[in-house]
Amino acid sequence: MITAGGVGSGLDVEGLIRQLMTIERQPLQALEKKKSDYNARISALGKLNSAVADFQTAIGKLKSTTDFEVFSTTSSDKSVLTATANSNAAVGTFNILVQQLATAHKLGSAAVADTGTTTFGNAGDTLTITVNGKSFTVASGGKTLAAIRDAINNATDNVGVKASIISESASSHRLILTSDSTGTANTITTAFKDSAGNTVADPLSLATIAAAQDAKIQVDGTYTIVRGSNSISDAISGVTLNLQAVSTTPVTLAIGRDTGTVKKNVQAFIDAYNSLHSTLESLRTGQLEGDSTVRSIESRIRNILNTAPSGLTSSYQYLSQVGVSLNKDGVMTLDGTRFDKAIAADFHGVAQVFANDSQGYLFRLDSAMTQILDPKGVIESRKDGLGKRIKLVDTRISNMEYRLQLIEKRYRRQFSALDALLGQMKATSNFLAQRLGG
């Protein structure tokens, strides 16, 4: 609608309406500010949620006593033998002689003049390949060397054989079959049959060019171990041996506790705690000032750290006894020297104070973080509550905007009537002035 208020009277109608509406809009601006504050709190709660999740991730590396059972392995000759150890290992030293490596069985055909022209057998002939008691069959009759190779490699039920072609010269090509797995159990056997199912002679003249062989080691000069793979995980408890080469003298394998990794994980937990503490402090005095969510989380963490595990028989009860402490500002620190001494004196005790599966500090902290991060936990519940408040504010804003439109229309009607009245009065005044003057 085009308005021209004040034309007849000289009254600044638009200016008056603008000023009045500015006053009328003040409650709406207050609602919009309230909505902005609610959204800022939801954003801050998202930041808090991320900080709690990061803290729980760091806890996850040490929340179980098995996470403290970290072992390192040292080989005196890595070109012969390497190893890894899991939580089932034990500290110790072994002398290992690698007497032979496991190898895969390999078959080679007689020389063939070409790969794509010469065919073998008759239509309907098949080739059955068996490895470790499992078989698959492909069509071989009337096919070229390349076609037989592709049939083997593309078979959906292939039990572990790869086919390839080696070309010695332009007129000498050989089909090579190689078992995917090492060891004598994975020896390849072949059988050719005609369309009636009768066994026929091998048209490829396949023969062994590399025999299957098991790995063989001797431990401590006493125990002989034979396995089909060069990766042996069931010889020494908790240890996987990776054989690299045959040796003439024993290789010394030392297994020890990897205290460096444990210490690194403890420091990662401390760093994550300090990051969470910093975030909580920042939010408590900032966007979430006065919010009970922050106080609730701080209180839960503080109560856990101030409550010693019950029922432990180890020599440690408090984190401070193993070098982890809080300063006056609530920042957590690690005394590396004290931690090293504690872990050397009672490794099991350190593991228990951190990660006993019902009382350990990290076990309890992890449980608390899981509850806090739960979809029905304090953070999400608070976000849901704020979301509902925003919806109520949105409704009030919508209602108020409609009301303001009505108010502005009323002002325009009133001022238009006033403008018209003043215009008439001005015209009358001018007329009388002219008549009286005349």
HELIX and SHEET records of a PDB file:
HELIX    1   1 VAL A   13  GLU A   24  1                                  12    
HELIX    2   2 GLN A   26  GLY A   60  1                                  35    
HELIX    3   3 THR A   65  PHE A   68  5                                   4    
HELIX    4   4 LEU A  145  ASN A  154  1                                  10    
HELIX    5   5 THR A  184  ASN A  186  5                                   3    
HELIX    6   6 THR A  259  ARG A  284  1                                  26    
HELIX    7   7 SER A  292  LEU A  305  1                                  14    
HELIX    8   8 LEU A  319  VAL A  322  5                                   4    
HELIX    9   9 GLY A  336  ALA A  345  1                                  10    
HELIX   10  10 PHE A  347  ALA A  355  1                                   9    
HELIX   11  11 TYR A  361  LEU A  373  1                                  13    
HELIX   12  12 VAL A  378  GLY A  437  1                                  60    
SHEET    1   A 5 PHE A  71  SER A  75  0                                        
SHEET    2   A 5 VAL A 251  ARG A 257 -1                                        
SHEET    3   A 5 GLY A  92  GLN A 100 -1                                        
SHEET    4   A 5 ALA A 215  VAL A 219 -1                                        
SHEET    5   A 5 TYR A 223  ARG A 227 -1                                        
SHEET    1   B 3 LEU A  81  ALA A  85  0                                        
SHEET    2   B 3 VAL A 239  LEU A 243 -1                                        
SHEET    3   B 3 SER A 231  ILE A 236 -1                                        
SHEET    1   C 4 VAL A 161  SER A 169  0                                        
SHEET    2   C 4 SER A 172  SER A 179 -1                                        
SHEET    3   C 4 LYS A 106  GLY A 108 -1                                        
SHEET    4   C 4 ALA A 207  ALA A 210 -1                                        
SHEET    1   D 2 THR A 119  PHE A 120  0                                        
SHEET    2   D 2 LYS A 143  THR A 144 -1                                        
SHEET    1   E 4 LYS A 134  ALA A 139  0                                        
SHEET    2   E 4 THR A 126  VAL A 131 -1                                        
SHEET    3   E 4 ILE A 188  LYS A 193 -1                                        
SHEET    4   E 4 THR A 199  VAL A 200 -1                                        
SHEET    1   F 2 VAL A 324  LEU A 326  0                                        
SHEET    2   F 2 MET A 332  LEU A 334 -1                                        
END                                                                             
